[in-house]
Every structure is written in C-alpha cells, then in structure tokens.
Amino acid sequence: MAAGLVTTLIMAVLGPLAGLLWAWTAPEVTYVIFRGDTYLADPESQAPIGTDIRFALIVLVAGALCGGAAYLAGGRGNDIALLLGLAAGGVLAGVLAWRTGHLIGLEEFRAAVHAAADRERVTGVAELRARGLLMCWPVAAVGAYGLLELVVRRLPARDGGDPGAGEADEVGGTQLDLESAPAGGDVDRRER
C-alpha cells in the first residue's frame, strides 16, 4: 500500500508544475467588459478551445509518463497499489494543475475587470471550460500502465523455491522433458 501512497504524493507534486506549464502555453483570451461582467470579445475565436486542448495535451502526456514510470519502478506484487495510486494521484494532480494554472494572473485580471469601463477589452487568465478533461491524467496514467502490462507481459515473481509451477520451464515442480515421448504416437502408445 505504501507504493500507492508514494505514487499519489509524487503525482500531486507534479500537478502544480503542469498547471504552470498550462498557464504559460495557454492562448490569450480577450474579454469585453459590460456592466461589470466579462464576455468573450470574439465569440468566434478558437482561443477558449485552444486553452482546453492545451490542458488536455499536457495532462495526457503527464499521465502517460506517470503510468510508464510507475510500471518500470513498481514490482510485480505492487500492481493493485500502484493502479490505485495512479488513479487517486491522477485525479489530485489534474485538479491541482487546473487550479494552479487558473490562479496565475487571476488577481491582475480581477483588478483590470474592476477598473475597466464598459466596452473595454481585457485579457483573461487560463480557464478550463470542459471540466471533464480533469480525468485525462488518471485515465492516461492507468491506461499506460495497463498497456505496458499487456505488451511487456512480465513473468510472475520467483516463487522462492517452493514446489509447484511458477518458473517458465517447470510443471508441478519438476523439469519438463519434451523429448522423452516416443515418436509416432502418444506416451501410452494408444494413438498411431
């Protein structure tokens, strides 16, 4: 369970860093002030959609990298804990990325809106309109982990010498000898 907690905490630290990257790369969205409220200056602009897309791309890449790192660092016995840590940490990191990115420049934006006259234009801060994108980080992290599990197919951990199956060349605790069967039939010589 410690592996899951460590995974969650590491991802929570990465969330604000992703939020800073999002705020830095988000396109500028211009608003018009009318009676103290803000409205998009150009409703046909692609900037609000671009802001959401940049957030999605950043958290998808971050989630996939976290899932890959957890797969490489984790042992065979930690799969459930790591998956739970990736899911919880991904949700936490996504929310922290959103809140951090949105807070960058928010006070200046509010002050500009408060001081602006009607029909004056003000540049806004990064705003996430599609809140469902917050789930991109955990989905990408768990998906990358699962994909690596399917593609790489790690062998089970060694069984510590206990009799029984567990090694690639063992069946029931003994070596498998495929060359001892007689040619031209089965072992009991019933089929020819």
C-alpha positions in Angstrom: 0.0 0.0 0.0 3.0 2.3 0.5 3.7 2.2 -3.2 0.3 3.6 -3.9 0.7 6.4 -1.4 4.1 7.3 -2.7 2.7 7.3 -6.3 -0.2 9.6 -5.2 2.1 12.0 -3.5 4.6 12.2 -6.4 1.8 12.9 -8.8 0.3 15.5 -6.5 3.6 17.4 -6.6 3.6 17.2 -10.5 0.1 18.7 -10.7 1.0 22.3 -10.0 4.0 22.1 -12.3 1.7 21.0 -15.1 -0.6 23.9 -14.2 2.2 26.4 -14.6 3.1 24.9 -18.0 -0.6 25.2 -19.0 -0.8 28.9 -17.9 2.4 29.6 -19.8 1.3 28.0 -23.0 -2.4 28.9 -23.0 -3.5 31.2 -25.8 -4.7 34.7 -24.7 -8.5 35.1 -24.4 -9.8 38.6 -24.7 -12.9 39.7 -22.9 -15.1 42.8 -23.2 -16.4 44.4 -20.0 -20.1 45.2 -20.0 -21.8 46.4 -16.8 -19.1 44.7 -14.7 -19.4 41.3 -16.4 -17.0 39.7 -18.8 -18.0 38.5 -22.2 -15.8 36.9 -24.9 -14.6 39.8 -27.2 -14.6 37.5 -30.2 -17.1 34.6 -29.8 -15.8 33.0 -33.0 -12.3 32.8 -31.5 -10.6 29.5 -31.2 -8.7 30.6 -28.1 -11.0 29.2 -25.4 -11.0 25.8 -27.2 -7.2 26.1 -27.6 -6.9 26.6 -23.8 -8.8 23.4 -23.1 -6.9 21.5 -25.8 -3.5 22.6 -24.3 -4.7 21.5 -20.9 -5.7 18.1 -22.2 -2.5 17.5 -24.1 -0.4 18.5 -21.1 -2.2 16.2 -18.6 -2.4 13.3 -21.1 1.3 13.3 -21.6 2.0 13.7 -17.9 -0.4 10.9 -17.1 1.1 8.6 -19.7 4.6 9.3 -18.3 3.5 8.7 -14.8 1.9 5.4 -15.8 5.1 4.3 -17.6 7.3 5.4 -14.7 5.1 3.5 -12.2 5.2 0.4 -14.3 9.0 0.5 -14.6 9.6 1.3 -10.9 7.0 -1.0 -9.4 7.4 -4.6 -8.7 5.1 -7.4 -9.7 3.5 -7.6 -6.2 2.5 -3.9 -6.2 0.1 -3.8 -9.2 -3.1 -3.0 -7.3 -1.5 -0.4 -5.0 0.2 1.3 -8.0 -3.0 1.4 -10.0 -4.9 2.9 -7.1 -2.1 5.4 -6.6 -2.2 6.3 -10.3 -5.9 6.8 -10.2 -6.0 8.8 -7.0 -2.9 10.7 -7.8 -4.1 11.5 -11.3 -7.3 13.0 -10.1 -5.5 15.0 -7.5 -2.8 16.1 -10.0 -5.4 17.1 -12.6 -7.3 19.3 -10.1 -4.1 20.9 -8.8 -2.9 21.6 -12.4 -6.3 23.2 -13.2 -6.4 25.4 -10.0 -2.7 26.4 -10.2 -2.9 27.3 -13.9 -6.1 29.3 -13.4 -4.7 31.2 -10.4 -1.7 32.5 -12.4 -2.6 36.2 -13.1 -6.1 35.9 -11.6 -5.7 38.8 -9.2 -4.4 41.1 -12.0 -7.3 40.0 -14.2 -9.9 40.8 -11.5 -8.3 44.2 -10.8 -8.4 45.0 -14.5 -12.1 44.0 -14.8 -13.0 46.0 -11.8 -11.1 49.1 -13.1 -12.3 48.8 -16.7 -15.0 50.9 -18.2 -17.9 49.5 -20.3 -16.8 48.0 -23.6 -13.2 48.0 -22.7 -11.1 44.9 -23.6 -9.2 42.8 -21.0 -7.0 39.8 -21.5 -8.1 36.9 -19.3 -6.4 34.0 -17.5 -6.3 30.3 -18.4 -9.8 29.0 -17.8 -10.8 25.4 -18.2 -14.3 25.2 -19.7 -14.5 21.4 -20.3 -14.1 20.2 -16.7 -14.3 16.6 -17.9 -10.7 17.0 -19.0 -9.7 16.7 -15.4 -10.0 13.0 -15.8 -7.4 12.8 -18.6 -4.5 12.5 -16.2 -5.7 9.4 -14.3 -7.1 7.8 -17.4 -3.8 8.2 -19.2 -1.8 7.0 -16.2 -3.8 3.9 -15.7 -4.1 3.3 -19.4 -0.4 3.5 -20.0 0.3 1.1 -17.0 -2.3 -1.4 -18.4 -1.0 -1.1 -21.9 2.6 -1.8 -20.8 1.3 -4.8 -18.8 -0.3 -6.2 -21.9 2.6 -5.6 -24.2 5.6 -6.4 -21.9 3.9 -9.3 -20.0 6.2 -9.5 -17.0 6.8 -13.0 -15.7 5.5 -13.8 -12.3 7.8 -13.2 -9.4 10.0 -16.2 -8.4 8.3 -18.5 -6.1 11.2 -18.8 -3.6 11.9 -22.5 -4.3 8.5 -23.8 -3.2 7.5 -26.9 -5.2 5.0 -26.2 -7.8 4.6 -24.3 -11.0 6.0 -20.8 -11.3 9.0 -20.9 -13.4 8.9 -20.8 -17.2 10.3 -24.4 -17.6 8.6 -26.1 -14.6 5.4 -28.0 -14.4 4.4 -29.3 -11.0 7.8 -28.6 -9.5 9.8 -30.8 -11.9 11.6 -30.1 -15.1 9.5 -30.6 -18.3 11.2 -33.0 -20.7 9.5 -32.9 -24.1 12.0 -35.2 -25.8 11.2 -38.3 -23.8 7.9 -39.0 -25.6 8.2 -41.9 -28.1 7.9 -41.0 -31.8 4.8 -41.9 -33.7 2.2 -41.8 -31.0 1.3 -40.6 -27.6 3.0 -41.6 -24.3 0.7 -44.5 -23.7 1.1 -45.7 -27.3 -2.7 -45.7 -27.9 -2.6 -43.4 -31.0 -0.5 -44.0 -34.1 
